[in-house]
Amino acid sequence: MEYEHAIVKFEGDVAVLLCNGCGIKITEGTKHEDREHYCTMCMSGNCKAKFKKGN
């Protein structure tokens, strides 16, 4: 499955939706919209995590 906006990685056979801002795991599965998704901390502007390239 191809995503244009959502960042989805596979851990084994489980799809994991990642935050577009910092890269942390938001949820598992493929039932989400293909749009940018952000964790609560990124949405509040208080996230200190940096997106990890190569996840």
PyMOL commands that set and color helices and strands:
alter all, ss='L'
color gray80, all
select helices_A, chain A and resi 40-44
alter helices_A, ss='H'
color red, helices_A
select strands_A, chain A and resi 7-11+14-18+25-28
alter strands_A, ss='S'
color yellow, strands_A
deselect
rebuild
show_as cartoon
